[in-house]
């Protein structure tokens, strides 16, 4: 402001000299003379221009001072600067108010900061964390899991894309957990007894015969008999197959080369062989040599009872069929067999009851049913 005052004083000194001195020199008439007006106009214009320039300089100086003080403060917006500048411009007489709007200069865009390099990701196979909050909250990622349930959440970090996997750098080398090989089960070697081996061979051969593999079954059984000393069951299967196929010589050779008393099945087969060769008495003698229990060999007793019936031994036949019926009373053929034995023994009343019992049961063979009806009609007269 002192600079402005000095400039104003300088302007006052440059004004026209005192007119009183001119009056004294020119006389009274000089007062009545008109002074030229264009000089005063020029002076006024110059004064106005100088004042405006001084104001501008003062404002520029003030702006520089304020900008230095506000370096740390936030920059004012363009609207605030315009309002502030317009309020500071002071209009004087004979000068127009010139509002100065601050230039709304665009701020330089900050240089983009370099992106920090991503920190290396360490992949951990499984990280278990137990979440125990004070209040019940719902997990956003797992909406079905409530924190109050205090369940263990297993967080597994897995690199899903090839790019992520390429960027992963494992800092800590984790020692691989050695795989525990499962213990090999020790296979138990089961040693079969000779009897068990014989039973197994007989079962295998029986299945072969049922499947129609006749030659294969025969070869298998012959080889087993040659290689093993205990072969009662295997030999019985082979002899039965030979008798059914009318190979009597081969069956007789196998029966003669073994002790038939070691198996009821072999004795039964020998009786079948005698019966097929019209030697029923020899068949009965073989069966009576060593009779097993009914539970042990039911077919043995059925064959013996039928041979008694065939040879006319009614009493012996009735005894055998009675023993079979005590074992199982639901066999109608056995009731007919006992009825025939009673009929031949002239026990007609008991025979009629046995015929009726057989006809009342299901499963009776047709030929036996016809015979039972015929004999029942004769006995009822």
PADRENGU-789487 format. One record per residue (C-alpha): residue in one letter; x, y, z negated; residue number from 1. Coordinates in Angstrom, 3 decimals. Example, Ala and Ser with C-alpha at 12.3 -4.5 7.8 and 13.67 -1.06 7.14 Angstrom:
residues 2
A, 12.300, -4.500, -7.800, 1
S, 13.670, -1.060, -7.140, 2
***
This chain:
residues 381
X, 0.000, 0.000, 0.000, 1
X, 2.923, 2.362, -0.608, 2
X, 3.911, 1.948, 3.017, 3
X, 0.410, 3.039, 4.063, 4
X, 0.554, 6.167, 1.879, 5
X, 3.920, 7.183, 3.372, 6
X, 2.529, 6.876, 6.894, 7
X, -0.490, 9.069, 5.998, 8
X, 1.736, 11.797, 4.612, 9
X, 3.846, 11.765, 7.744, 10
X, 0.703, 12.266, 9.857, 11
X, -0.354, 15.270, 7.766, 12
X, 2.996, 17.008, 8.299, 13
X, 2.676, 16.611, 12.056, 14
X, -0.558, 18.627, 12.213, 15
X, -0.716, 22.107, 13.802, 16
X, 1.002, 25.051, 11.936, 17
X, -0.984, 27.267, 9.619, 18
X, -3.484, 29.288, 11.575, 19
X, -3.209, 32.165, 9.106, 20
X, 0.225, 32.882, 10.444, 21
X, -1.103, 32.895, 13.999, 22
X, -3.837, 35.325, 12.989, 23
X, -1.365, 37.659, 11.496, 24
X, 0.755, 37.479, 14.646, 25
X, -2.045, 37.756, 17.187, 26
X, -4.375, 39.853, 15.219, 27
X, -7.953, 39.490, 14.353, 28
X, -8.929, 38.577, 17.896, 29
X, -7.194, 35.364, 17.671, 30
X, -9.792, 34.092, 15.231, 31
X, -12.478, 34.624, 17.697, 32
X, -10.641, 32.694, 20.414, 33
X, -11.704, 29.139, 21.053, 34
X, -8.977, 26.507, 20.663, 35
X, -8.839, 23.714, 23.063, 36
X, -10.837, 20.623, 21.804, 37
X, -9.139, 17.865, 23.835, 38
X, -6.006, 17.944, 21.660, 39
X, -7.959, 17.235, 18.498, 40
X, -9.716, 14.311, 20.178, 41
X, -6.435, 12.720, 21.129, 42
X, -5.197, 13.104, 17.584, 43
X, -8.307, 11.498, 16.173, 44
X, -7.985, 8.572, 18.546, 45
X, -4.334, 8.123, 17.630, 46
X, -5.218, 8.258, 13.966, 47
X, -7.886, 5.614, 14.439, 48
X, -5.505, 3.362, 16.340, 49
X, -2.814, 3.791, 13.701, 50
X, -5.270, 3.014, 10.886, 51
X, -6.450, -0.111, 12.639, 52
X, -2.870, -1.252, 13.199, 53
X, -2.064, -0.588, 9.558, 54
X, -5.089, -2.597, 8.498, 55
X, -4.101, -5.436, 10.744, 56
X, -0.566, -5.410, 9.400, 57
X, -1.862, -5.345, 5.837, 58
X, -4.189, -8.264, 6.510, 59
X, -1.437, -10.243, 8.219, 60
X, 0.867, -9.660, 5.275, 61
X, -1.865, -10.659, 2.818, 62
X, -2.676, -13.792, 4.854, 63
X, 0.962, -14.832, 4.829, 64
X, 1.174, -14.347, 1.060, 65
X, -2.019, -16.305, 0.395, 66
X, -1.001, -19.152, 2.713, 67
X, 2.299, -19.534, 0.829, 68
X, 0.454, -19.757, -2.477, 69
X, -2.116, -22.259, -1.192, 70
X, 0.323, -24.760, 0.276, 71
X, -0.535, -27.235, -2.425, 72
X, -4.249, -26.461, -2.369, 73
X, -6.719, -27.923, 0.090, 74
X, -6.962, -25.975, 3.386, 75
X, -10.083, -23.902, 3.747, 76
X, -12.508, -24.766, 6.444, 77
X, -12.928, -22.612, 9.550, 78
X, -16.235, -21.174, 8.299, 79
X, -14.728, -20.139, 4.942, 80
X, -11.792, -18.360, 6.664, 81
X, -14.143, -16.485, 9.009, 82
X, -16.375, -15.306, 6.152, 83
X, -13.413, -14.222, 4.062, 84
X, -11.783, -12.283, 6.934, 85
X, -14.982, -10.472, 7.863, 86
X, -15.483, -9.331, 4.263, 87
X, -11.976, -7.881, 3.961, 88
X, -12.117, -5.666, 7.018, 89
X, -12.940, -2.184, 5.710, 90
X, -14.591, 0.155, 8.118, 91
X, -13.666, 3.838, 7.977, 92
X, -15.438, 6.858, 9.360, 93
X, -15.149, 7.312, 13.093, 94
X, -13.877, 3.784, 13.485, 95
X, -15.924, 0.713, 14.350, 96
X, -15.823, -2.396, 12.231, 97
X, -13.893, -5.080, 14.037, 98
X, -14.411, -8.432, 12.362, 99
X, -11.485, -10.658, 12.806, 100
X, -12.338, -14.320, 13.078, 101
X, -9.666, -16.697, 12.153, 102
X, -8.678, -18.948, 14.937, 103
X, -10.128, -22.335, 14.475, 104
X, -7.021, -24.150, 15.406, 105
X, -7.377, -27.898, 15.494, 106
X, -5.322, -29.630, 12.929, 107
X, -2.588, -31.779, 14.290, 108
X, -3.531, -35.441, 14.114, 109
X, -1.425, -37.256, 11.561, 110
X, 0.964, -39.714, 13.017, 111
X, -0.240, -43.251, 12.508, 112
X, 1.639, -44.938, 9.809, 113
X, 3.344, -48.146, 10.820, 114
X, 1.347, -51.147, 9.735, 115
X, 3.065, -53.042, 6.961, 116
X, 4.181, -56.478, 7.923, 117
X, 1.910, -59.146, 6.538, 118
X, 3.296, -60.863, 3.546, 119
X, 4.118, -64.504, 4.170, 120
X, 1.333, -66.807, 3.146, 121
X, 2.222, -69.740, 0.990, 122
X, -0.179, -72.557, 1.603, 123
X, -0.990, -74.575, -1.428, 124
X, -2.872, -77.806, -0.906, 125
X, -5.373, -77.425, -3.731, 126
X, -5.673, -74.733, -6.403, 127
X, -8.098, -75.414, -9.193, 128
X, -9.469, -72.524, -11.182, 129
X, -12.053, -72.589, -13.916, 130
X, -14.383, -69.573, -13.934, 131
X, -15.825, -68.837, -17.362, 132
X, -17.566, -65.419, -17.277, 133
X, -19.395, -64.004, -20.266, 134
X, -22.674, -63.632, -18.373, 135
X, -24.312, -65.799, -15.761, 136
X, -23.387, -64.588, -12.292, 137
X, -24.081, -66.045, -8.891, 138
X, -21.163, -66.856, -6.642, 139
X, -21.701, -65.135, -3.262, 140
X, -19.583, -67.556, -1.284, 141
X, -21.160, -70.545, -3.067, 142
X, -24.779, -69.476, -3.819, 143
X, -25.590, -72.883, -5.198, 144
X, -22.961, -72.644, -7.960, 145
X, -23.838, -70.705, -11.133, 146
X, -21.011, -69.611, -13.425, 147
X, -22.974, -70.559, -16.511, 148
X, -22.783, -74.166, -15.468, 149
X, -19.008, -73.916, -16.007, 150
X, -18.188, -76.030, -12.998, 151
X, -14.696, -76.241, -11.625, 152
X, -14.437, -74.500, -8.262, 153
X, -11.823, -75.974, -5.994, 154
X, -10.311, -73.347, -3.690, 155
X, -8.547, -74.840, -0.716, 156
X, -6.444, -72.565, 1.499, 157
X, -6.260, -73.995, 4.991, 158
X, -4.762, -72.386, 8.100, 159
X, -7.531, -72.889, 10.649, 160
X, -6.155, -71.308, 13.819, 161
X, -2.916, -71.895, 15.659, 162
X, -1.902, -68.227, 15.263, 163
X, -2.358, -68.336, 11.507, 164
X, -0.414, -71.536, 11.280, 165
X, 2.427, -69.988, 13.313, 166
X, 2.567, -66.996, 10.953, 167
X, 2.690, -69.088, 7.818, 168
X, 6.134, -69.286, 6.313, 169
X, 6.531, -71.664, 3.465, 170
X, 9.019, -70.234, 1.009, 171
X, 8.966, -73.018, -1.494, 172
X, 9.525, -76.448, -0.144, 173
X, 7.192, -78.808, -1.892, 174
X, 8.543, -82.264, -2.287, 175
X, 6.169, -84.722, -0.653, 176
X, 4.443, -87.023, -3.045, 177
X, 5.594, -90.542, -2.289, 178
X, 2.790, -92.722, -1.069, 179
X, 1.996, -95.513, -3.398, 180
X, 1.728, -98.684, -1.456, 181
X, -1.231, -100.766, -2.494, 182
X, -0.317, -103.861, -4.297, 183
X, -0.486, -106.787, -2.016, 184
X, -2.894, -109.343, -3.212, 185
X, -1.189, -112.562, -3.880, 186
X, -2.940, -115.178, -1.853, 187
X, -3.669, -118.182, -3.946, 188
X, -2.821, -121.425, -2.243, 189
X, -5.632, -123.816, -3.009, 190
X, -4.459, -127.378, -2.963, 191
X, -7.331, -129.672, -2.067, 192
X, -7.510, -133.135, -3.469, 193
X, -7.743, -136.049, -1.015, 194
X, -11.450, -136.410, -1.765, 195
X, -12.013, -132.687, -1.085, 196
X, -10.068, -132.900, 2.171, 197
X, -12.194, -135.878, 3.201, 198
X, -15.403, -134.009, 2.362, 199
X, -14.238, -130.946, 4.325, 200
X, -13.366, -133.018, 7.396, 201
X, -16.751, -134.755, 7.294, 202
X, -18.528, -131.378, 7.106, 203
X, -16.559, -129.978, 10.061, 204
X, -17.238, -133.060, 12.186, 205
X, -20.954, -132.991, 11.334, 206
X, -21.217, -129.405, 12.559, 207
X, -19.414, -130.337, 15.773, 208
X, -21.884, -133.176, 16.397, 209
X, -24.832, -130.865, 15.726, 210
X, -23.425, -128.434, 18.301, 211
X, -23.078, -131.189, 20.887, 212
X, -19.286, -131.377, 20.726, 213
X, -19.284, -135.179, 20.628, 214
X, -15.848, -135.919, 22.074, 215
X, -14.207, -133.190, 20.031, 216
X, -15.803, -134.489, 16.842, 217
X, -14.790, -138.086, 17.581, 218
X, -11.191, -137.118, 18.304, 219
X, -11.023, -135.007, 15.157, 220
X, -12.366, -137.828, 12.965, 221
X, -10.082, -140.503, 14.433, 222
X, -7.051, -138.256, 13.847, 223
X, -8.091, -137.536, 10.281, 224
X, -8.629, -141.260, 9.506, 225
X, -5.186, -142.091, 10.863, 226
X, -3.459, -139.369, 8.826, 227
X, -5.280, -139.733, 5.488, 228
X, -5.747, -142.671, 3.156, 229
X, -8.968, -141.370, 1.552, 230
X, -11.511, -141.147, 4.373, 231
X, -14.773, -142.681, 3.140, 232
X, -16.978, -139.713, 4.103, 233
X, -15.208, -139.006, 7.387, 234
X, -15.335, -142.701, 8.315, 235
X, -19.064, -142.847, 7.435, 236
X, -19.815, -139.899, 9.749, 237
X, -17.923, -141.539, 12.605, 238
X, -19.537, -145.005, 12.080, 239
X, -23.029, -143.481, 11.948, 240
X, -22.363, -141.658, 15.201, 241
X, -21.153, -144.887, 16.870, 242
X, -24.194, -146.931, 15.679, 243
X, -26.625, -144.267, 16.931, 244
X, -24.922, -144.418, 20.321, 245
X, -25.005, -148.257, 20.329, 246
X, -21.205, -148.515, 20.145, 247
X, -21.443, -151.504, 17.813, 248
X, -17.963, -152.919, 18.394, 249
X, -16.194, -149.688, 17.557, 250
X, -18.425, -149.278, 14.499, 251
X, -17.733, -152.844, 13.362, 252
X, -13.978, -152.290, 13.684, 253
X, -14.098, -149.195, 11.497, 254
X, -16.257, -150.940, 8.873, 255
X, -14.005, -153.996, 8.771, 256
X, -10.870, -151.866, 8.342, 257
X, -12.055, -150.300, 5.086, 258
X, -13.558, -151.225, 1.739, 259
X, -17.289, -150.543, 2.067, 260
X, -17.799, -150.878, -1.687, 261
X, -16.081, -147.518, -2.238, 262
X, -19.107, -145.704, -0.821, 263
X, -22.864, -146.381, -0.818, 264
X, -22.986, -144.640, 2.519, 265
X, -20.610, -147.197, 4.059, 266
X, -22.671, -150.086, 2.639, 267
X, -25.827, -148.575, 4.010, 268
X, -24.153, -148.262, 7.435, 269
X, -23.068, -151.884, 7.283, 270
X, -26.693, -152.884, 6.515, 271
X, -27.859, -150.826, 9.514, 272
X, -25.299, -152.614, 11.649, 273
X, -26.577, -156.043, 10.464, 274
X, -30.196, -155.038, 11.012, 275
X, -29.411, -153.765, 14.524, 276
X, -27.783, -157.138, 15.256, 277
X, -30.847, -159.118, 13.969, 278
X, -29.223, -160.101, 10.664, 279
X, -31.703, -158.694, 8.064, 280
X, -30.753, -161.156, 5.331, 281
X, -27.095, -160.122, 5.577, 282
X, -28.229, -156.499, 5.412, 283
X, -30.257, -157.171, 2.221, 284
X, -27.311, -158.991, 0.699, 285
X, -24.959, -156.092, 1.370, 286
X, -27.391, -153.589, -0.160, 287
X, -28.037, -155.724, -3.225, 288
X, -24.329, -156.136, -3.893, 289
X, -24.043, -152.753, -5.584, 290
X, -27.260, -150.703, -5.865, 291
X, -26.810, -147.002, -6.765, 292
X, -29.311, -144.861, -8.608, 293
X, -32.175, -143.376, -6.613, 294
X, -30.933, -139.844, -7.274, 295
X, -27.485, -140.737, -5.925, 296
X, -28.670, -142.187, -2.593, 297
X, -32.413, -142.099, -1.825, 298
X, -31.975, -143.424, 1.730, 299
X, -30.236, -146.484, 0.313, 300
X, -33.406, -147.463, -1.605, 301
X, -35.704, -146.622, 1.317, 302
X, -33.715, -148.963, 3.593, 303
X, -33.691, -151.752, 1.034, 304
X, -37.475, -151.463, 0.451, 305
X, -38.136, -151.493, 4.215, 306
X, -35.979, -154.607, 4.672, 307
X, -37.863, -156.353, 1.846, 308
X, -41.145, -155.407, 3.485, 309
X, -39.910, -156.599, 6.900, 310
X, -38.810, -159.972, 5.564, 311
X, -42.072, -160.535, 3.652, 312
X, -40.730, -160.002, 0.175, 313
X, -43.838, -158.203, -1.066, 314
X, -43.058, -158.145, -4.761, 315
X, -39.521, -156.825, -4.224, 316
X, -40.841, -154.248, -1.765, 317
X, -43.506, -153.041, -4.241, 318
X, -40.837, -152.698, -6.935, 319
X, -38.588, -150.588, -4.695, 320
X, -41.444, -148.347, -3.491, 321
X, -42.701, -147.904, -7.031, 322
X, -39.235, -146.711, -8.051, 323
X, -39.175, -144.261, -5.134, 324
X, -42.667, -142.928, -5.997, 325
X, -41.580, -142.355, -9.589, 326
X, -38.728, -140.291, -8.164, 327
X, -41.016, -138.312, -5.794, 328
X, -44.771, -138.949, -5.616, 329
X, -45.359, -136.526, -2.734, 330
X, -44.159, -138.883, 0.025, 331
X, -47.208, -140.490, 1.795, 332
X, -45.043, -143.002, 3.703, 333
X, -43.871, -144.498, 0.433, 334
X, -47.500, -144.910, -0.721, 335
X, -48.326, -146.796, 2.474, 336
X, -45.240, -148.989, 2.011, 337
X, -46.322, -149.868, -1.533, 338
X, -49.892, -150.481, -0.345, 339
X, -48.636, -152.941, 2.296, 340
X, -46.581, -154.748, -0.351, 341
X, -49.623, -154.971, -2.655, 342
X, -51.817, -156.120, 0.219, 343
X, -49.398, -158.933, 1.071, 344
X, -49.200, -159.881, -2.584, 345
X, -53.028, -160.201, -2.537, 346
X, -53.438, -157.271, -4.947, 347
X, -56.262, -155.850, -2.800, 348
X, -57.786, -153.456, -5.298, 349
X, -54.415, -151.764, -5.988, 350
X, -53.606, -151.823, -2.257, 351
X, -56.914, -149.988, -1.436, 352
X, -56.121, -147.284, -3.997, 353
X, -52.627, -146.867, -2.500, 354
X, -54.080, -146.584, 1.035, 355
X, -56.585, -143.898, -0.095, 356
X, -53.827, -141.945, -1.861, 357
X, -51.679, -141.950, 1.265, 358
X, -54.589, -140.839, 3.517, 359
X, -55.331, -137.898, 1.184, 360
X, -51.798, -136.517, 1.552, 361
X, -50.350, -134.333, 4.303, 362
X, -47.458, -135.432, 6.469, 363
X, -48.429, -139.041, 6.990, 364
X, -47.254, -140.438, 10.281, 365
X, -49.959, -141.221, 12.820, 366
X, -49.221, -144.932, 13.204, 367
X, -49.181, -145.423, 9.437, 368
X, -52.416, -143.449, 9.071, 369
X, -54.173, -145.632, 11.645, 370
X, -52.951, -148.812, 9.949, 371
X, -54.016, -147.531, 6.502, 372
X, -57.531, -146.702, 7.744, 373
X, -57.902, -150.112, 9.355, 374
X, -56.791, -152.005, 6.239, 375
X, -58.918, -149.779, 3.993, 376
X, -62.044, -150.542, 6.059, 377
X, -61.302, -154.267, 5.873, 378
X, -60.699, -154.162, 2.121, 379
X, -63.876, -152.117, 1.522, 380
X, -66.217, -154.754, 3.096, 381
***
